[in-house]
Amino acid sequence: MRILLLVIVLVTAPTAAFFLWAWGAKIKQERKLAGTLPSWQDMPITWLAIAGLLFTIAGVFVMFFTQNQGYGGLLSP
């Protein structure tokens, strides 16, 4: 069950990330055309830093819950 769930998450995560990115790009383009886009959102490095931070946090959580090294591994057998 755990392996099936992990595979489903790993397969659907990139697809969901793409659709979220496309949705965000559409909103950003509409705001840019309307002139209501804040200056900090115009810089792509801001979104890259936010995404990197979120993926780092997610990676730490996944490692904590799946690795068994005496202090973590809550989902390990």
PDB file of N, CA, C and O in Angstrom, chain B, residues numbered from 101:
ATOM      1  N   MET B 101       0.833  -1.193   0.000  1.00  0.00           N
ATOM      2  CA  MET B 101       0.000   0.000   0.000  1.00  0.00           C
ATOM      3  C   MET B 101       0.875   1.253   0.000  1.00  0.00           C
ATOM      4  O   MET B 101       0.606   2.209  -0.727  1.00  0.00           O
ATOM      5  N   ARG B 102       1.924   1.237   0.823  1.00  0.00           N
ATOM      6  CA  ARG B 102       2.809   2.394   0.902  1.00  0.00           C
ATOM      7  C   ARG B 102       3.504   2.648  -0.423  1.00  0.00           C
ATOM      8  O   ARG B 102       3.629   3.794  -0.852  1.00  0.00           O
ATOM      9  N   ILE B 103       3.959   1.577  -1.076  1.00  0.00           N
ATOM     10  CA  ILE B 103       4.654   1.715  -2.354  1.00  0.00           C
ATOM     11  C   ILE B 103       3.705   2.245  -3.417  1.00  0.00           C
ATOM     12  O   ILE B 103       4.078   3.111  -4.209  1.00  0.00           O
ATOM     13  N   LEU B 104       2.485   1.733  -3.440  1.00  0.00           N
ATOM     14  CA  LEU B 104       1.493   2.201  -4.400  1.00  0.00           C
ATOM     15  C   LEU B 104       1.198   3.688  -4.200  1.00  0.00           C
ATOM     16  O   LEU B 104       1.118   4.447  -5.165  1.00  0.00           O
ATOM     17  N   LEU B 105       1.041   4.090  -2.961  1.00  0.00           N
ATOM     18  CA  LEU B 105       0.785   5.494  -2.658  1.00  0.00           C
ATOM     19  C   LEU B 105       1.963   6.371  -3.066  1.00  0.00           C
ATOM     20  O   LEU B 105       1.768   7.456  -3.614  1.00  0.00           O
ATOM     21  N   LEU B 106       3.172   5.911  -2.806  1.00  0.00           N
ATOM     22  CA  LEU B 106       4.368   6.663  -3.169  1.00  0.00           C
ATOM     23  C   LEU B 106       4.486   6.804  -4.683  1.00  0.00           C
ATOM     24  O   LEU B 106       4.838   7.875  -5.178  1.00  0.00           O
ATOM     25  N   VAL B 107       4.198   5.743  -5.417  1.00  0.00           N
ATOM     26  CA  VAL B 107       4.258   5.791  -6.881  1.00  0.00           C
ATOM     27  C   VAL B 107       3.203   6.752  -7.423  1.00  0.00           C
ATOM     28  O   VAL B 107       3.486   7.538  -8.327  1.00  0.00           O
ATOM     29  N   ILE B 108       2.011   6.694  -6.886  1.00  0.00           N
ATOM     30  CA  ILE B 108       0.949   7.602  -7.338  1.00  0.00           C
ATOM     31  C   ILE B 108       1.343   9.051  -7.093  1.00  0.00           C
ATOM     32  O   ILE B 108       1.139   9.902  -7.958  1.00  0.00           O
ATOM     33  N   VAL B 109       1.900   9.337  -5.936  1.00  0.00           N
ATOM     34  CA  VAL B 109       2.324  10.705  -5.623  1.00  0.00           C
ATOM     35  C   VAL B 109       3.447  11.138  -6.561  1.00  0.00           C
ATOM     36  O   VAL B 109       3.426  12.258  -7.073  1.00  0.00           O
ATOM     37  N   LEU B 110       4.423  10.267  -6.791  1.00  0.00           N
ATOM     38  CA  LEU B 110       5.546  10.632  -7.652  1.00  0.00           C
ATOM     39  C   LEU B 110       5.136  10.806  -9.108  1.00  0.00           C
ATOM     40  O   LEU B 110       5.771  11.566  -9.840  1.00  0.00           O
ATOM     41  N   VAL B 111       4.095  10.121  -9.535  1.00  0.00           N
ATOM     42  CA  VAL B 111       3.628  10.257 -10.921  1.00  0.00           C
ATOM     43  C   VAL B 111       2.752  11.495 -11.078  1.00  0.00           C
ATOM     44  O   VAL B 111       2.859  12.202 -12.079  1.00  0.00           O
ATOM     45  N   THR B 112       1.898  11.761 -10.113  1.00  0.00           N
ATOM     46  CA  THR B 112       0.973  12.884 -10.259  1.00  0.00           C
ATOM     47  C   THR B 112       1.575  14.225  -9.839  1.00  0.00           C
ATOM     48  O   THR B 112       1.081  15.269 -10.263  1.00  0.00           O
ATOM     49  N   ALA B 113       2.608  14.226  -9.033  1.00  0.00           N
ATOM     50  CA  ALA B 113       3.186  15.487  -8.563  1.00  0.00           C
ATOM     51  C   ALA B 113       3.703  16.369  -9.703  1.00  0.00           C
ATOM     52  O   ALA B 113       3.398  17.561  -9.713  1.00  0.00           O
ATOM     53  N   PRO B 114       4.472  15.841 -10.667  1.00  0.00           N
ATOM     54  CA  PRO B 114       4.913  16.714 -11.759  1.00  0.00           C
ATOM     55  C   PRO B 114       3.761  17.261 -12.599  1.00  0.00           C
ATOM     56  O   PRO B 114       3.807  18.407 -13.045  1.00  0.00           O
ATOM     57  N   THR B 115       2.737  16.451 -12.814  1.00  0.00           N
ATOM     58  CA  THR B 115       1.580  16.906 -13.577  1.00  0.00           C
ATOM     59  C   THR B 115       0.851  18.019 -12.836  1.00  0.00           C
ATOM     60  O   THR B 115       0.479  19.029 -13.432  1.00  0.00           O
ATOM     61  N   ALA B 116       0.650  17.832 -11.547  1.00  0.00           N
ATOM     62  CA  ALA B 116      -0.004  18.868 -10.743  1.00  0.00           C
ATOM     63  C   ALA B 116       0.846  20.138 -10.698  1.00  0.00           C
ATOM     64  O   ALA B 116       0.315  21.245 -10.771  1.00  0.00           O
ATOM     65  N   ALA B 117       2.162  19.977 -10.579  1.00  0.00           N
ATOM     66  CA  ALA B 117       3.045  21.144 -10.557  1.00  0.00           C
ATOM     67  C   ALA B 117       2.964  21.913 -11.873  1.00  0.00           C
ATOM     68  O   ALA B 117       2.956  23.144 -11.874  1.00  0.00           O
ATOM     69  N   PHE B 118       2.905  21.196 -12.987  1.00  0.00           N
ATOM     70  CA  PHE B 118       2.788  21.873 -14.280  1.00  0.00           C
ATOM     71  C   PHE B 118       1.501  22.669 -14.380  1.00  0.00           C
ATOM     72  O   PHE B 118       1.521  23.822 -14.809  1.00  0.00           O
ATOM     73  N   PHE B 119       0.374  22.068 -13.987  1.00  0.00           N
ATOM     74  CA  PHE B 119      -0.901  22.775 -14.086  1.00  0.00           C
ATOM     75  C   PHE B 119      -0.946  23.975 -13.139  1.00  0.00           C
ATOM     76  O   PHE B 119      -1.524  25.006 -13.483  1.00  0.00           O
ATOM     77  N   LEU B 120      -0.347  23.858 -11.953  1.00  0.00           N
ATOM     78  CA  LEU B 120      -0.265  25.013 -11.049  1.00  0.00           C
ATOM     79  C   LEU B 120       0.592  26.112 -11.659  1.00  0.00           C
ATOM     80  O   LEU B 120       0.252  27.291 -11.565  1.00  0.00           O
ATOM     81  N   TRP B 121       1.707  25.730 -12.284  1.00  0.00           N
ATOM     82  CA  TRP B 121       2.567  26.717 -12.924  1.00  0.00           C
ATOM     83  C   TRP B 121       1.831  27.417 -14.070  1.00  0.00           C
ATOM     84  O   TRP B 121       1.904  28.639 -14.197  1.00  0.00           O
ATOM     85  N   ALA B 122       1.122  26.645 -14.906  1.00  0.00           N
ATOM     86  CA  ALA B 122       0.392  27.230 -16.027  1.00  0.00           C
ATOM     87  C   ALA B 122      -0.690  28.186 -15.538  1.00  0.00           C
ATOM     88  O   ALA B 122      -0.891  29.256 -16.113  1.00  0.00           O
ATOM     89  N   TRP B 123      -1.378  27.795 -14.480  1.00  0.00           N
ATOM     90  CA  TRP B 123      -2.416  28.651 -13.909  1.00  0.00           C
ATOM     91  C   TRP B 123      -1.797  29.944 -13.368  1.00  0.00           C
ATOM     92  O   TRP B 123      -2.320  31.033 -13.602  1.00  0.00           O
ATOM     93  N   GLY B 124      -0.682  29.816 -12.645  1.00  0.00           N
ATOM     94  CA  GLY B 124      -0.005  30.993 -12.113  1.00  0.00           C
ATOM     95  C   GLY B 124       0.535  31.894 -13.212  1.00  0.00           C
ATOM     96  O   GLY B 124       0.482  33.118 -13.086  1.00  0.00           O
ATOM     97  N   ALA B 125       1.057  31.311 -14.292  1.00  0.00           N
ATOM     98  CA  ALA B 125       1.563  32.102 -15.410  1.00  0.00           C
ATOM     99  C   ALA B 125       0.438  32.878 -16.081  1.00  0.00           C
ATOM    100  O   ALA B 125       0.631  34.019 -16.499  1.00  0.00           O
ATOM    101  N   LYS B 126      -0.730  32.266 -16.184  1.00  0.00           N
ATOM    102  CA  LYS B 126      -1.883  32.946 -16.790  1.00  0.00           C
ATOM    103  C   LYS B 126      -2.313  34.140 -15.930  1.00  0.00           C
ATOM    104  O   LYS B 126      -2.578  35.224 -16.448  1.00  0.00           O
ATOM    105  N   ILE B 127      -2.379  33.928 -14.625  1.00  0.00           N
ATOM    106  CA  ILE B 127      -2.749  35.014 -13.718  1.00  0.00           C
ATOM    107  C   ILE B 127      -1.721  36.136 -13.777  1.00  0.00           C
ATOM    108  O   ILE B 127      -2.073  37.315 -13.804  1.00  0.00           O
ATOM    109  N   LYS B 128      -0.432  35.753 -13.797  1.00  0.00           N
ATOM    110  CA  LYS B 128       0.635  36.754 -13.851  1.00  0.00           C
ATOM    111  C   LYS B 128       0.555  37.570 -15.137  1.00  0.00           C
ATOM    112  O   LYS B 128       0.725  38.788 -15.112  1.00  0.00           O
ATOM    113  N   GLN B 129       0.296  36.902 -16.260  1.00  0.00           N
ATOM    114  CA  GLN B 129       0.183  37.605 -17.537  1.00  0.00           C
ATOM    115  C   GLN B 129      -0.998  38.574 -17.518  1.00  0.00           C
ATOM    116  O   GLN B 129      -0.890  39.698 -18.009  1.00  0.00           O
ATOM    117  N   GLU B 130      -2.133  38.136 -16.948  1.00  0.00           N
ATOM    118  CA  GLU B 130      -3.300  39.023 -16.871  1.00  0.00           C
ATOM    119  C   GLU B 130      -3.005  40.248 -16.004  1.00  0.00           C
ATOM    120  O   GLU B 130      -3.397  41.361 -16.352  1.00  0.00           O
ATOM    121  N   ARG B 131      -2.321  40.049 -14.885  1.00  0.00           N
ATOM    122  CA  ARG B 131      -1.987  41.176 -14.005  1.00  0.00           C
ATOM    123  C   ARG B 131      -0.965  42.107 -14.656  1.00  0.00           C
ATOM    124  O   ARG B 131      -1.027  43.325 -14.493  1.00  0.00           O
ATOM    125  N   LYS B 132      -0.023  41.516 -15.395  1.00  0.00           N
ATOM    126  CA  LYS B 132       0.978  42.345 -16.065  1.00  0.00           C
ATOM    127  C   LYS B 132       0.327  43.228 -17.121  1.00  0.00           C
ATOM    128  O   LYS B 132       0.664  44.405 -17.246  1.00  0.00           O
ATOM    129  N   LEU B 133      -0.609  42.657 -17.881  1.00  0.00           N
ATOM    130  CA  LEU B 133      -1.311  43.442 -18.896  1.00  0.00           C
ATOM    131  C   LEU B 133      -2.187  44.522 -18.276  1.00  0.00           C
ATOM    132  O   LEU B 133      -2.346  45.606 -18.837  1.00  0.00           O
ATOM    133  N   ALA B 134      -2.760  44.210 -17.097  1.00  0.00           N
ATOM    134  CA  ALA B 134      -3.613  45.191 -16.430  1.00  0.00           C
ATOM    135  C   ALA B 134      -2.799  46.236 -15.663  1.00  0.00           C
ATOM    136  O   ALA B 134      -3.343  47.261 -15.254  1.00  0.00           O
ATOM    137  N   GLY B 135      -1.508  45.988 -15.466  1.00  0.00           N
ATOM    138  CA  GLY B 135      -0.662  46.933 -14.745  1.00  0.00           C
ATOM    139  C   GLY B 135      -0.770  46.808 -13.240  1.00  0.00           C
ATOM    140  O   GLY B 135      -0.362  47.723 -12.525  1.00  0.00           O
ATOM    141  N   THR B 136      -1.310  45.699 -12.729  1.00  0.00           N
ATOM    142  CA  THR B 136      -1.472  45.531 -11.283  1.00  0.00           C
ATOM    143  C   THR B 136      -0.488  44.524 -10.692  1.00  0.00           C
ATOM    144  O   THR B 136      -0.662  44.090  -9.554  1.00  0.00           O
ATOM    145  N   LEU B 137       0.544  44.147 -11.452  1.00  0.00           N
ATOM    146  CA  LEU B 137       1.524  43.170 -10.975  1.00  0.00           C
ATOM    147  C   LEU B 137       2.543  43.876 -10.084  1.00  0.00           C
ATOM    148  O   LEU B 137       3.200  44.817 -10.531  1.00  0.00           O
ATOM    149  N   PRO B 138       2.689  43.434  -8.818  1.00  0.00           N
ATOM    150  CA  PRO B 138       3.702  44.039  -7.949  1.00  0.00           C
ATOM    151  C   PRO B 138       5.104  43.824  -8.517  1.00  0.00           C
ATOM    152  O   PRO B 138       5.347  42.843  -9.220  1.00  0.00           O
ATOM    153  N   SER B 139       6.018  44.733  -8.214  1.00  0.00           N
ATOM    154  CA  SER B 139       7.349  44.665  -8.807  1.00  0.00           C
ATOM    155  C   SER B 139       8.120  43.417  -8.375  1.00  0.00           C
ATOM    156  O   SER B 139       8.924  42.895  -9.148  1.00  0.00           O
ATOM    157  N   TRP B 140       7.885  42.924  -7.134  1.00  0.00           N
ATOM    158  CA  TRP B 140       8.628  41.750  -6.693  1.00  0.00           C
ATOM    159  C   TRP B 140       8.184  40.490  -7.415  1.00  0.00           C
ATOM    160  O   TRP B 140       8.947  39.527  -7.485  1.00  0.00           O
ATOM    161  N   GLN B 141       6.966  40.469  -7.956  1.00  0.00           N
ATOM    162  CA  GLN B 141       6.489  39.298  -8.684  1.00  0.00           C
ATOM    163  C   GLN B 141       6.965  39.292 -10.128  1.00  0.00           C
ATOM    164  O   GLN B 141       6.846  38.277 -10.815  1.00  0.00           O
ATOM    165  N   ASP B 142       7.492  40.395 -10.589  1.00  0.00           N
ATOM    166  CA  ASP B 142       7.983  40.470 -11.953  1.00  0.00           C
ATOM    167  C   ASP B 142       9.318  39.743 -12.097  1.00  0.00           C
ATOM    168  O   ASP B 142       9.722  39.401 -13.208  1.00  0.00           O
ATOM    169  N   MET B 143      10.003  39.507 -10.978  1.00  0.00           N
ATOM    170  CA  MET B 143      11.306  38.850 -11.013  1.00  0.00           C
ATOM    171  C   MET B 143      11.137  37.338 -10.886  1.00  0.00           C
ATOM    172  O   MET B 143      10.541  36.873  -9.914  1.00  0.00           O
ATOM    173  N   PRO B 144      11.642  36.564 -11.836  1.00  0.00           N
ATOM    174  CA  PRO B 144      11.488  35.110 -11.759  1.00  0.00           C
ATOM    175  C   PRO B 144      12.307  34.476 -10.633  1.00  0.00           C
ATOM    176  O   PRO B 144      11.974  33.385 -10.172  1.00  0.00           O
ATOM    177  N   ILE B 145      13.367  35.140 -10.187  1.00  0.00           N
ATOM    178  CA  ILE B 145      14.207  34.562  -9.134  1.00  0.00           C
ATOM    179  C   ILE B 145      13.432  34.442  -7.822  1.00  0.00           C
ATOM    180  O   ILE B 145      13.718  33.557  -7.017  1.00  0.00           O
ATOM    181  N   THR B 146      12.463  35.315  -7.602  1.00  0.00           N
ATOM    182  CA  THR B 146      11.655  35.242  -6.388  1.00  0.00           C
ATOM    183  C   THR B 146      10.880  33.934  -6.345  1.00  0.00           C
ATOM    184  O   THR B 146      10.877  33.241  -5.328  1.00  0.00           O
ATOM    185  N   TRP B 147      10.223  33.599  -7.450  1.00  0.00           N
ATOM    186  CA  TRP B 147       9.456  32.354  -7.497  1.00  0.00           C
ATOM    187  C   TRP B 147      10.365  31.141  -7.465  1.00  0.00           C
ATOM    188  O   TRP B 147       9.997  30.106  -6.908  1.00  0.00           O
ATOM    189  N   LEU B 148      11.546  31.252  -8.053  1.00  0.00           N
ATOM    190  CA  LEU B 148      12.498  30.151  -8.013  1.00  0.00           C
ATOM    191  C   LEU B 148      12.965  29.893  -6.579  1.00  0.00           C
ATOM    192  O   LEU B 148      13.090  28.741  -6.164  1.00  0.00           O
ATOM    193  N   ALA B 149      13.219  30.946  -5.836  1.00  0.00           N
ATOM    194  CA  ALA B 149      13.634  30.798  -4.441  1.00  0.00           C
ATOM    195  C   ALA B 149      12.514  30.208  -3.583  1.00  0.00           C
ATOM    196  O   ALA B 149      12.770  29.352  -2.736  1.00  0.00           O
ATOM    197  N   ILE B 150      11.291  30.652  -3.793  1.00  0.00           N
ATOM    198  CA  ILE B 150      10.155  30.123  -3.042  1.00  0.00           C
ATOM    199  C   ILE B 150       9.969  28.638  -3.347  1.00  0.00           C
ATOM    200  O   ILE B 150       9.772  27.838  -2.433  1.00  0.00           O
ATOM    201  N   ALA B 151      10.029  28.266  -4.622  1.00  0.00           N
ATOM    202  CA  ALA B 151       9.873  26.861  -5.007  1.00  0.00           C
ATOM    203  C   ALA B 151      11.004  26.013  -4.424  1.00  0.00           C
ATOM    204  O   ALA B 151      10.757  24.906  -3.946  1.00  0.00           O
ATOM    205  N   GLY B 152      12.228  26.513  -4.458  1.00  0.00           N
ATOM    206  CA  GLY B 152      13.356  25.775  -3.894  1.00  0.00           C
ATOM    207  C   GLY B 152      13.202  25.546  -2.407  1.00  0.00           C
ATOM    208  O   GLY B 152      13.495  24.459  -1.909  1.00  0.00           O
ATOM    209  N   LEU B 153      12.747  26.553  -1.697  1.00  0.00           N
ATOM    210  CA  LEU B 153      12.528  26.420  -0.261  1.00  0.00           C
ATOM    211  C   LEU B 153      11.435  25.394   0.037  1.00  0.00           C
ATOM    212  O   LEU B 153      11.586  24.570   0.938  1.00  0.00           O
ATOM    213  N   LEU B 154      10.352  25.442  -0.706  1.00  0.00           N
ATOM    214  CA  LEU B 154       9.259  24.480  -0.492  1.00  0.00           C
ATOM    215  C   LEU B 154       9.697  23.052  -0.794  1.00  0.00           C
ATOM    216  O   LEU B 154       9.347  22.129  -0.059  1.00  0.00           O
ATOM    217  N   PHE B 155      10.462  22.863  -1.871  1.00  0.00           N
ATOM    218  CA  PHE B 155      10.944  21.522  -2.197  1.00  0.00           C
ATOM    219  C   PHE B 155      11.957  21.026  -1.172  1.00  0.00           C
ATOM    220  O   PHE B 155      12.000  19.831  -0.881  1.00  0.00           O
ATOM    221  N   THR B 156      12.759  21.909  -0.628  1.00  0.00           N
ATOM    222  CA  THR B 156      13.704  21.516   0.413  1.00  0.00           C
ATOM    223  C   THR B 156      12.961  21.060   1.664  1.00  0.00           C
ATOM    224  O   THR B 156      13.306  20.036   2.253  1.00  0.00           O
ATOM    225  N   ILE B 157      11.960  21.803   2.065  1.00  0.00           N
ATOM    226  CA  ILE B 157      11.164  21.432   3.240  1.00  0.00           C
ATOM    227  C   ILE B 157      10.457  20.104   2.994  1.00  0.00           C
ATOM    228  O   ILE B 157      10.434  19.244   3.874  1.00  0.00           O
ATOM    229  N   ALA B 158       9.883  19.931   1.812  1.00  0.00           N
ATOM    230  CA  ALA B 158       9.204  18.672   1.484  1.00  0.00           C
ATOM    231  C   ALA B 158      10.191  17.508   1.499  1.00  0.00           C
ATOM    232  O   ALA B 158       9.858  16.428   1.987  1.00  0.00           O
ATOM    233  N   GLY B 159      11.375  17.705   0.983  1.00  0.00           N
ATOM    234  CA  GLY B 159      12.385  16.657   0.970  1.00  0.00           C
ATOM    235  C   GLY B 159      12.808  16.244   2.362  1.00  0.00           C
ATOM    236  O   GLY B 159      12.994  15.057   2.627  1.00  0.00           O
ATOM    237  N   VAL B 160      12.961  17.205   3.255  1.00  0.00           N
ATOM    238  CA  VAL B 160      13.331  16.891   4.639  1.00  0.00           C
ATOM    239  C   VAL B 160      12.223  16.080   5.308  1.00  0.00           C
ATOM    240  O   VAL B 160      12.503  15.111   6.014  1.00  0.00           O
ATOM    241  N   PHE B 161      10.981  16.465   5.091  1.00  0.00           N
ATOM    242  CA  PHE B 161       9.866  15.707   5.670  1.00  0.00           C
ATOM    243  C   PHE B 161       9.813  14.287   5.117  1.00  0.00           C
ATOM    244  O   PHE B 161       9.619  13.339   5.878  1.00  0.00           O
ATOM    245  N   VAL B 162       9.982  14.126   3.818  1.00  0.00           N
ATOM    246  CA  VAL B 162       9.950  12.789   3.223  1.00  0.00           C
ATOM    247  C   VAL B 162      11.077  11.937   3.786  1.00  0.00           C
ATOM    248  O   VAL B 162      10.860  10.775   4.131  1.00  0.00           O
ATOM    249  N   MET B 163      12.266  12.492   3.884  1.00  0.00           N
ATOM    250  CA  MET B 163      13.392  11.734   4.431  1.00  0.00           C
ATOM    251  C   MET B 163      13.148  11.374   5.887  1.00  0.00           C
ATOM    252  O   MET B 163      13.477  10.264   6.306  1.00  0.00           O
ATOM    253  N   PHE B 164      12.584  12.276   6.660  1.00  0.00           N
ATOM    254  CA  PHE B 164      12.335  11.997   8.078  1.00  0.00           C
ATOM    255  C   PHE B 164      11.337  10.861   8.253  1.00  0.00           C
ATOM    256  O   PHE B 164      11.525   9.988   9.100  1.00  0.00           O
ATOM    257  N   PHE B 165      10.282  10.874   7.455  1.00  0.00           N
ATOM    258  CA  PHE B 165       9.239   9.884   7.643  1.00  0.00           C
ATOM    259  C   PHE B 165       9.528   8.545   6.966  1.00  0.00           C
ATOM    260  O   PHE B 165       8.873   7.554   7.290  1.00  0.00           O
ATOM    261  N   THR B 166      10.475   8.481   6.046  1.00  0.00           N
ATOM    262  CA  THR B 166      10.726   7.232   5.345  1.00  0.00           C
ATOM    263  C   THR B 166      12.056   6.580   5.698  1.00  0.00           C
ATOM    264  O   THR B 166      12.233   5.395   5.415  1.00  0.00           O
ATOM    265  N   GLN B 167      12.988   7.287   6.294  1.00  0.00           N
ATOM    266  CA  GLN B 167      14.284   6.717   6.638  1.00  0.00           C
ATOM    267  C   GLN B 167      14.290   6.298   8.100  1.00  0.00           C
ATOM    268  O   GLN B 167      13.769   7.010   8.959  1.00  0.00           O
ATOM    269  N   ASN B 168      14.877   5.144   8.381  1.00  0.00           N
ATOM    270  CA  ASN B 168      14.954   4.664   9.752  1.00  0.00           C
ATOM    271  C   ASN B 168      16.409   4.697  10.211  1.00  0.00           C
ATOM    272  O   ASN B 168      17.201   3.815   9.878  1.00  0.00           O
ATOM    273  N   GLN B 169      16.742   5.725  10.975  1.00  0.00           N
ATOM    274  CA  GLN B 169      18.093   5.864  11.498  1.00  0.00           C
ATOM    275  C   GLN B 169      18.053   6.071  13.001  1.00  0.00           C
ATOM    276  O   GLN B 169      18.940   6.715  13.562  1.00  0.00           O
ATOM    277  N   GLY B 170      17.052   5.542  13.650  1.00  0.00           N
ATOM    278  CA  GLY B 170      16.966   5.614  15.092  1.00  0.00           C
ATOM    279  C   GLY B 170      16.166   6.786  15.625  1.00  0.00           C
ATOM    280  O   GLY B 170      15.731   6.759  16.776  1.00  0.00           O
ATOM    281  N   TYR B 171      15.963   7.808  14.820  1.00  0.00           N
ATOM    282  CA  TYR B 171      15.230   8.982  15.310  1.00  0.00           C
ATOM    283  C   TYR B 171      14.071   9.342  14.409  1.00  0.00           C
ATOM    284  O   TYR B 171      13.238  10.165  14.789  1.00  0.00           O
ATOM    285  N   GLY B 172      13.990   8.763  13.242  1.00  0.00           N
ATOM    286  CA  GLY B 172      12.903   9.078  12.322  1.00  0.00           C
ATOM    287  C   GLY B 172      12.287   7.807  11.810  1.00  0.00           C
ATOM    288  O   GLY B 172      12.164   6.825  12.543  1.00  0.00           O
ATOM    289  N   GLY B 173      11.908   7.820  10.580  1.00  0.00           N
ATOM    290  CA  GLY B 173      11.382   6.620   9.965  1.00  0.00           C
ATOM    291  C   GLY B 173      10.046   6.166  10.504  1.00  0.00           C
ATOM    292  O   GLY B 173       9.856   4.982  10.782  1.00  0.00           O
ATOM    293  N   LEU B 174       9.131   7.080  10.653  1.00  0.00           N
ATOM    294  CA  LEU B 174       7.830   6.731  11.206  1.00  0.00           C
ATOM    295  C   LEU B 174       7.045   5.798  10.293  1.00  0.00           C
ATOM    296  O   LEU B 174       6.164   5.077  10.760  1.00  0.00           O
ATOM    297  N   LEU B 175       7.356   5.802   8.983  1.00  0.00           N
ATOM    298  CA  LEU B 175       6.660   4.922   8.056  1.00  0.00           C
ATOM    299  C   LEU B 175       7.506   3.732   7.655  1.00  0.00           C
ATOM    300  O   LEU B 175       7.093   2.944   6.804  1.00  0.00           O
ATOM    301  N   SER B 176       8.678   3.582   8.247  1.00  0.00           N
ATOM    302  CA  SER B 176       9.550   2.451   7.929  1.00  0.00           C
ATOM    303  C   SER B 176       9.049   1.190   8.623  1.00  0.00           C
ATOM    304  O   SER B 176       8.452   1.256   9.698  1.00  0.00           O
ATOM    305  N   PRO B 177       9.298   0.041   7.996  1.00  0.00           N
ATOM    306  CA  PRO B 177       8.847  -1.218   8.605  1.00  0.00           C
ATOM    307  C   PRO B 177       9.604  -1.576   9.857  1.00  0.00           C
ATOM    308  O   PRO B 177       9.329  -2.607  10.471  1.00  0.00           O
TER     309      PRO B 177
END
